[in-house]
Every structure is written in structure tokens, then in C-alpha cells.
Amino acid sequence: MSPDLNYLINIAKRAGEILMDGYLKQHEIRHKGRIDLVTEMDSRSEDYLLGEIRRDFKGHTIITEESGHLEGEQDHCWFIDPLDGTANYAHGVPLFSVTIAYAYRNRVTLAVTVDPTRSHCFSAERGQGAYLNGQPIHVSATRELVDAMLVTGFPTDLKNPAENNLDNFSRLLKHVQSIRRLGSAAIDIAYVAAGWLDGYWEIGIHPWDIAAGTLLAEEAGGLVTNLQGEEDYFKPPYSLIVANSSLHAKIRAMLHVTNVC
């Protein structure tokens, strides 16, 4: 049995409410420590999501940031990040999300990213378009790098120059309008899908970071590949470029594939 999009929307929104409960109470429980709080809220959000999915879709495979790979039926696979943007959450920055994707036979068919601080619900079903709170969204029409506002991310550990993305960042920065670093890959890609940002790239990412976003972007008219230009991006070494087709080619031409970790 497969879920429908409303199921993903409902559980993602509820997980977002769980995160907001902890987020709004941070100052009240500061004595517990911010890292402890984040660990607790990560776990609460994930426990809720796993409980719902395991109850309603027994035997499905679930891949999640916190618990890893929970083996089940290979035809049915869920990708879950119960709190994407942990550092933002810990510091009180209102940029974090719950992101969920469902894949049937290795192809993502349903995707939801919820930003609970703004009541934003980005959703997509394969072949049905991408939406923000029920309204259609589309990637931007920006064609030239000089006009483009891009977004990217960096790994926590920047010690390895081959993996830290700084070289690509400095190279692109000279050719674009600006580059943002929001701290949540799921929100990064959702904003590109909505046309608010023009393009995204990142290296060293994980499937749960991008599974929902890739479908959102594709259904919003975007082109999604890894840095090598391959559309089979769910394989290591993980990297991603998201933009409209014209801008995508220009972003990719500026990136060093050898920097992929």
C-alpha cells in the first residue's frame, strides 16, 4: 500500500508543530543546554514520524538522518529529516524544516517540506506540479549568472579542502549577483522551486537532505543533476545542482567536479 500526498502533508505539519513547541520554549529550558534541547526535539519529531509510518505502512523501508536505514520492503522507501537546519534551530534562527519524501521502486513520487516558522508547506506529486500552500510554484526564468541569486551549503567540518565547497563558492561569487547560505538544504531547494532563489548547488549532502527537494524542483520546472551532470543523483558521491535548464548549465560549467567528496 502506498500513501497519498495529504498523508505526508499532515504528518510533516504535525512534526513541525512538535519542533515549534520546543523552539518557542528554548529560553524557558536553557538550563538543559541548547544541544540537549536540539537532540531531544530531533528525537521527538522523528519518533512521531516513525510511529505514524510504521503503524500505517508496515514493512516499508525508512531512511532517516537520526536512525539511519531501517530495512523493509525495497519497493516502498521513505526519506525523512525530522529537523533540517539543526544549527539554526539551536541558535534561535527561524530557518529550519521537516522534510519527507516517499519513493516507489527507487523513484520519488511524493514530497513535502514544511517550514513551521512561516507556515510554509511545499508539496509535490510526480506529474502533478509543485505547490506552496496549495498554490502552484515554478522555478525562476533567470538566464544569466550575473542576474542570479544562488544558494549553497557547507559541511560542518571544513578541514578537507576537497570537500568543503569553498573553492566553488569563491569562484561563483565573482560571476553572480549574490550567494546565500540559509542552513537548511531542504529550504534551499524549496526556495529555488518557488522561484525566490535562482539556483542551488551543494556537495557532501545526504539522500534525506534532498529527496523531497529534488521532486519539488523537477515538478516546478527545474533541472536537477549531480555535479557530473547525471540525473541519477541518488548515488555517492552525493552532490546536486538545481536551477532552470539555462542557468543550470552555466552553474555547472563553473563548478569543479573534482571537489565532489
Secondary structure, 3 states (H helix, E strand, C coil): CCCCHHHHHHHHHHHHHHHHHHHHCHHHHHHHCHHHHHHHHHHHHHHHHHHHHHHHCCCEEEEECCCEEECCEEEEEEEEEEEECHHHHHHCCCCCEEEEEEEECCEEEEEEEEECCCCEEEEEECCCCEEECCEECCCCCCCCHHHCEEEECCCCCCCCCCCCCHHHHHHHHCCCCEEECCCCHHHHHHHHHCCCCCEEEEECCCHHHHHHHHHHHHHCCCEEECCCCCCCCCCCCCEEEEECHHHHHHHHHHCCHHHCC
